């Protein structure tokens, strides 16, 4: 049976400042997860759920997003780009899509949320008799999110980032919504919140006072808010586990290399002798991996990367055209594009002093809650020979590290 909901709105205008420095030079929606950008995984979920037309609300680095999606002819979507002139919140982002959706029912998805198709199908099915609905997921740290107040399966209100221990539930707003055209009447009445934005959740709260807003529980194991570096790495691991089942070996692989799948190696890549690749691993096009390297599991290596001999990389994301020299080690890290690591550079992930890894985000030290987390490195960074980068270090683009 075909879905009665054919249109989706993807909110992809934001700057992703919590992911700086890697989002200073690209939209967060193009960050790679298991070999595909976040936006592509979202669109694949929408397609599998029966969506046929997608309006993508854009602003920050929108040309890069358009350029990438124009190359994805296999998606078979009708895509319309909707420019959000002013970044004044999610209510404004949905409001600018009013002409696109017309009087059709539609879904809205935050552009930094990863989820399975069955969650969206469940939302659409269970909202057949209501004006609005949203997905909630149960988490261990609800105080970091908008927490849902519910009664008999319907929304009563949303408490944004309550004090720890004062959350009305552990069910949070997952950033996936169902609406009918009536939502725009409420959106037009939304004013600026205390943080200076027009919040879509305020419109939902107003709707909940007048009509039924259904809450549909999603799968907490398959829901990722890739708003910070460590959840991007978590999503990278999950999608490798979920999506990689067999080998794709298109490159030039030396007979002396050892590959234990699932591993994807794409056209023009060269794997030299003595190298060990332990899948799941993604290796893009025109990658060179030198002799006697070890590429550990859950690693994404994008197009044009060069890796010197006897280098060890594991659980990391390496973006386009980065050069990692001989005898380096990179663990649980994210490297931007066009970086250069000279021989002997180390990016460890474990804090030798013990405790979880702290990361500087927007001038505040944030506890990642992770015992293992490497560095987050912006584009065009040069790291001189034999340098050791402490876990959780943020390196801004175009920096030289000695």
RAFEN-V455966 format. One record per run of one state. SS is the DSSP state (H for helix, E for strand, - for the rest). FROM is the first residue (numbers start at 1). TO is the last residue. Records with the same first field share a line. If there is no record, write none. Layout:
BEGIN
SS = FROM-TO ; FROM-TO
END
This chain:
BEGIN
- = 1-6 ; 13-16 ; 20-27 ; 31-31 ; 34-35 ; 49-52 ; 59-61 ; 71-72 ; 76-77 ; 84-89 ; 96-97 ; 102-105 ; 111-112 ; 116-116 ; 127-131 ; 139-141 ; 145-145 ; 152-153 ; 161-170 ; 180-182 ; 188-199 ; 211-212 ; 218-219 ; 226-228 ; 244-247 ; 250-251 ; 254-257 ; 261-262 ; 266-269 ; 272-275 ; 279-280 ; 284-287 ; 290-293 ; 296-298 ; 302-305 ; 308-311 ; 315-316 ; 319-322 ; 325-328 ; 332-333 ; 336-339 ; 342-345 ; 348-349 ; 351-357 ; 362-363 ; 368-371 ; 373-375 ; 378-381 ; 384-387 ; 389-393 ; 396-399 ; 402-402
E = 7-12 ; 32-33 ; 36-37 ; 53-58 ; 78-83 ; 106-110 ; 113-115 ; 132-138 ; 146-151 ; 154-160 ; 171-179 ; 213-217 ; 223-225 ; 248-249 ; 252-253 ; 258-260 ; 263-265 ; 270-271 ; 276-278 ; 281-283 ; 288-289 ; 294-295 ; 299-301 ; 306-307 ; 312-314 ; 317-318 ; 323-324 ; 329-331 ; 334-335 ; 340-341 ; 346-347 ; 350-350 ; 358-361 ; 364-367 ; 372-372 ; 376-377 ; 382-383 ; 388-388 ; 394-395 ; 400-401
H = 17-19 ; 28-30 ; 38-48 ; 62-70 ; 73-75 ; 90-95 ; 98-101 ; 117-126 ; 142-144 ; 183-187 ; 200-210 ; 220-222 ; 229-243
END
